[in-house]
């Protein structure tokens, strides 16, 4: 997603650190450590990443993210719009990461129809909202699902544009748009490439469910959400997205 609000082009933000997500295996990265309460039978326990950090824990461990804020790249996909301050980098397609997000101010519109039909309807009130307040577009657009079950339509959902910093506008209600501060969270995320549809998101959800089954040191702690990093002008096969589920450490038995 690119652009100033009048032309969907956002100027590149200078000063972003060059980033490379490591390719450590789950057994060797800092999201896990060994716990041996009874001797030789070791059980991995969860270690929460620091705010703004991403740790590779599964999927394609060879793929990496390069670049910095305003120009993230992974293979054929690219994000050339700045993220909110303090956000971790995108998860590359095929990889599974643990990430911790800071609180962020969001402008949000809710819907109850099928998300594939409703996302266009909710996009334009949000776009007009940031244009009215002269707020530059950021990535990603977040779609949060409520009452989501595997391979079924959610009971309701919401689309949110994210403010780069809180100072850009006050919280409150503006017509269809609610401006609020989202809570910090730790998530497990799978990177995706392709069309922005619920079915594609559900493919990612299935991968996360399999990862959780293999990693009982983590448990779900919230509702599913999708992050969409590119705008409608880009061909669907080059669009970068990810699906996330909030998680928290499970009790060690």
C-alpha positions in Angstrom: 0.0 0.0 0.0 1.7 3.2 -1.1 1.0 6.9 -1.2 0.2 10.1 0.5 -3.5 10.2 1.1 -4.2 12.2 -2.0 -2.5 9.8 -4.4 -1.8 6.6 -2.4 1.9 7.4 -2.5 3.9 7.6 0.7 7.3 9.1 0.6 10.1 6.8 1.8 11.0 7.3 5.4 14.7 7.7 6.0 16.6 6.1 8.9 15.0 2.7 8.9 17.5 0.1 10.1 18.6 -2.6 7.6 17.0 -5.8 8.9 17.6 -9.5 8.3 15.4 -12.0 10.1 17.5 -14.9 11.2 17.0 -18.4 9.9 17.4 -20.2 13.3 15.6 -23.4 13.9 13.0 -23.6 16.7 15.6 -25.5 18.8 18.3 -22.8 18.5 16.5 -19.5 18.5 15.7 -17.2 21.5 12.0 -17.9 21.4 12.6 -21.2 23.1 14.8 -22.5 25.9 15.3 -25.9 27.5 13.6 -26.8 30.7 14.5 -30.0 32.5 12.7 -30.2 35.8 13.2 -34.0 36.2 16.5 -34.7 34.6 17.1 -35.9 31.0 13.6 -35.4 29.5 13.8 -31.8 28.2 10.8 -29.8 27.4 11.0 -26.5 25.5 9.2 -23.6 27.2 8.1 -20.3 25.6 10.1 -17.1 25.7 8.2 -14.0 24.5 10.0 -11.9 22.0 10.8 -8.3 23.0 8.4 -5.6 21.6 9.1 -4.9 18.0 11.0 -8.2 17.5 10.4 -11.1 15.2 11.9 -14.6 15.7 11.8 -17.4 13.2 10.2 -20.5 14.6 9.0 -22.6 11.7 8.1 -22.9 8.0 10.8 -21.9 5.5 13.8 -21.2 7.6 15.9 -20.2 4.6 13.8 -17.2 3.5 14.7 -13.7 4.8 13.5 -10.2 4.9 15.9 -7.5 3.8 15.7 -3.7 3.7 14.3 -1.3 6.2 11.1 0.5 7.1 9.6 1.8 3.9 11.4 -0.8 1.7 11.0 -4.3 3.0 11.7 -7.1 0.5 11.5 -10.9 0.5 12.0 -12.6 -2.9 9.4 -11.2 -5.3 7.3 -9.4 -2.7 7.9 -5.9 -1.4 6.5 -3.4 1.1 7.4 0.2 0.2 5.1 1.9 2.7 6.3 2.7 6.3 4.9 0.6 9.2 3.7 2.1 12.5 6.6 3.1 14.8 7.8 0.1 16.7 6.2 -2.6 14.5 8.2 -5.7 13.7 9.0 -6.4 10.1 6.7 -8.4 7.9 7.0 -12.2 7.9 8.2 -13.5 4.6 5.9 -15.9 2.6 6.4 -19.5 3.7 7.9 -18.6 7.1 6.4 -18.8 10.6 7.5 -16.1 13.1 6.8 -15.2 16.7 6.4 -11.4 17.0 5.5 -8.9 19.7 3.6 -5.8 18.7 3.4 -2.5 20.7 0.2 -0.7 21.2 -0.9 1.3 18.1 -3.6 3.8 17.4 -6.0 2.5 14.7 -9.0 3.7 12.7 -11.5 0.9 12.3 -14.7 0.0 10.5 -16.6 -3.2 11.3 -18.6 -5.5 9.0 -20.8 -8.6 9.2 -21.0 -9.7 5.5 -18.5 -12.0 3.9 -15.1 -10.3 4.2 -14.3 -10.8 0.5 -17.3 -8.6 -0.3 -17.0 -6.2 2.6 -13.4 -5.2 2.5 -13.9 -2.7 -0.4 -16.9 -1.2 1.4 -14.8 -0.6 4.6 -11.7 0.5 2.8 -13.1 3.8 1.4 -14.5 5.2 4.7 -11.0 4.6 6.2 -9.3 6.2 3.3 -11.5 9.2 3.5 -10.8 9.4 7.2 -7.1 9.6 6.8 -7.4 12.0 3.9 -9.6 14.3 6.0 -6.9 14.4 8.8 -4.0 14.6 6.3 -2.6 11.3 7.7 -0.2 9.4 5.4 -1.0 5.8 4.6 0.9 3.1 6.4 1.2 -0.7 6.0 -0.4 -3.0 6.8 -4.1 -2.8 6.7 -5.3 -5.2 9.4 -8.5 -7.3 9.2 -9.5 -8.9 12.5 -12.0 -11.8 12.6 -14.4 -12.5 15.5 -16.0 -15.9 16.1 -13.8 -17.4 13.5 -13.8 -21.2 13.1 -11.7 -23.2 10.7 -12.9 -23.0 7.1 -16.0 -21.0 8.1 -17.0 -17.4 7.8 -16.4 -15.3 10.9 -19.4 -13.9 12.9 -18.1 -10.4 12.3 -14.8 -8.7 11.4 -13.2 -5.2 11.2 -10.7 -3.5 8.9 -8.2 -1.0 10.4 -5.8 1.6 9.1 -2.9 2.1 11.5 -1.5 5.5 12.5 2.3 5.7 12.3 2.2 7.6 15.7 -0.5 8.4 18.2 -0.2 12.1 17.9 -1.8 12.2 14.5 -5.4 12.1 15.8 -7.5 11.7 19.0 -9.4 8.6 19.9 -13.2 8.6 19.4 -16.0 8.0 17.0 -16.2 9.7 13.5 -19.2 8.4 11.6 -18.5 4.7 10.7 -14.9 5.0 11.9 -13.8 4.2 15.4 -10.4 5.5 16.5 -8.9 3.5 19.4 -5.7 2.2 20.8 -5.1 -1.5 20.2 -3.5 -3.5 23.0 0.1 -4.9 22.7 0.2 -8.5 21.7 2.4 -11.4 21.0 1.4 -13.5 17.9 2.5 -16.4 15.8 2.4 -15.4 12.2 2.7 -17.1 8.8 3.7 -15.2 5.7 1.7 -15.5 2.6 1.8 -14.4 -1.1 -1.2 -14.1 -3.3 -4.7 -12.9 -3.5 -6.3 -11.2 -0.5 -9.2 -13.5 0.2 -10.6 -15.3 3.3 -9.8 -18.7 1.7 -6.1 -17.6 1.4 -6.1 -16.4 5.0 -7.6 -19.8 6.1 -4.7 -21.6 4.4 -2.4 -19.6 6.8 -4.7 -20.4 9.8 -4.3 -24.1 9.1 -0.5 -23.8 9.1 -0.6 -22.0 12.4 -2.9 -24.6 13.9 -0.4 -27.3 12.9 2.4 -25.3 14.4 0.5 -24.9 17.7 -0.1 -28.7 17.8 3.6 -29.2 17.6 4.5 -26.5 20.1 2.3 -27.0 23.2 4.4 -24.4 25.1 2.2 -21.8 23.4 -1.6 -21.4 23.5 -4.1 -19.1 21.7 -4.8 -15.8 23.4 -7.1 -14.0 21.1 -8.8 -13.9 17.7 -7.4 -14.4 14.2 -6.3 -11.5 12.1 -4.8 -10.9 8.6 -2.3 -8.2 7.7 -2.3 -6.9 4.1 0.8 -5.0 3.1 0.0 -4.0 -0.5 -2.7 -1.9 -2.2 -5.2 -2.8 -4.9 -2.9 -1.6 -7.8 -0.5 -4.5 -7.4 -1.0 -7.8 -9.2 -2.5 -10.4 -6.8 0.3 -12.9 -7.3 2.9 -10.4 -5.9 0.9 -9.3 -2.9 2.4 -9.8 0.6 0.2 -10.7 3.5 0.3 -12.7 6.7 -2.1 -14.4 9.1 -1.7 -14.1 12.8 -3.0 -15.6 16.0 -2.3 -13.9 19.4 -0.6 -16.4 21.7 0.8 -16.6 25.2 3.0 -19.1 27.0 1.2 -22.2 28.3 1.9 -23.5 31.8 4.6 -26.1 31.9 3.3 -29.4 33.1 
